[in-house]
């Protein structure tokens, strides 16, 4: 499943083929959405809602690496 979230600091966008571990990373809104795993690297990431840049819209996603994966 193709996933294109913002990187951790929001300065760029990643392209990953993922497996959803928990939650719904494609849901809209701010806050924690779930955990995904990059099939290519095996790394796991927490997914958080983020603003896409439009006023009052939180349809984007930002990831944070889970240490030790």
C-alpha positions as CSV (number, residue, x, y, z in Angstrom):
1,X,0.0,0.0,0.0
2,X,1.6,3.3,-1.1
3,X,1.9,5.9,1.7
4,X,3.4,9.4,1.2
5,X,3.5,11.2,4.6
6,X,5.6,14.2,5.5
7,X,8.9,13.4,7.2
8,X,9.3,14.0,10.9
9,X,10.2,17.7,10.7
10,X,7.7,18.5,7.9
11,X,10.4,19.6,5.4
12,X,9.8,16.9,2.8
13,X,7.7,14.0,1.8
14,X,8.5,10.3,1.8
15,X,7.2,7.5,-0.4
16,X,6.8,4.1,1.2
17,X,5.1,0.8,0.6
18,X,3.7,0.0,4.0
19,X,1.9,-2.5,6.2
20,X,-0.5,-1.1,8.7
21,X,0.4,-2.4,12.2
22,X,-2.4,-0.6,14.1
23,X,-4.9,2.2,13.7
24,X,-5.9,4.0,10.5
25,X,-3.0,6.0,9.1
26,X,-5.4,7.4,6.4
27,X,-7.9,8.9,8.7
28,X,-8.3,12.7,8.8
29,X,-7.7,14.9,11.8
30,X,-4.9,15.8,14.2
31,X,-3.4,13.5,16.8
32,X,-2.1,9.9,16.8
33,X,-3.5,7.7,13.9
34,X,-1.6,4.5,14.2
35,X,1.6,2.6,13.4
36,X,2.9,1.5,10.0
37,X,5.9,-0.5,8.8
38,X,7.9,0.2,5.7
39,X,8.1,-3.0,3.7
40,X,11.5,-2.1,2.1
41,X,13.4,-1.2,5.3
42,X,11.4,-2.9,8.0
43,X,11.3,0.3,10.0
44,X,8.2,1.2,12.0
45,X,6.7,4.6,12.3
46,X,4.0,6.3,14.4
47,X,1.6,8.3,12.2
48,X,0.1,11.6,13.3
49,X,-2.4,13.8,11.6
50,X,-1.0,17.0,10.0
51,X,-2.2,20.1,8.2
52,X,-2.0,20.0,4.4
53,X,-1.6,23.8,4.3
54,X,-5.3,24.7,3.6
55,X,-7.1,26.6,6.4
56,X,-8.6,24.2,9.0
57,X,-7.7,21.1,7.0
58,X,-5.9,18.2,8.6
59,X,-5.9,15.7,5.8
60,X,-2.2,15.1,5.7
61,X,0.0,12.7,7.8
62,X,3.4,13.1,9.4
63,X,5.5,10.2,10.7
64,X,7.9,9.7,13.6
65,X,10.3,6.8,13.7
66,X,10.0,4.3,16.5
67,X,13.4,3.7,18.0
68,X,14.7,0.2,18.2
69,X,12.9,-1.1,15.1
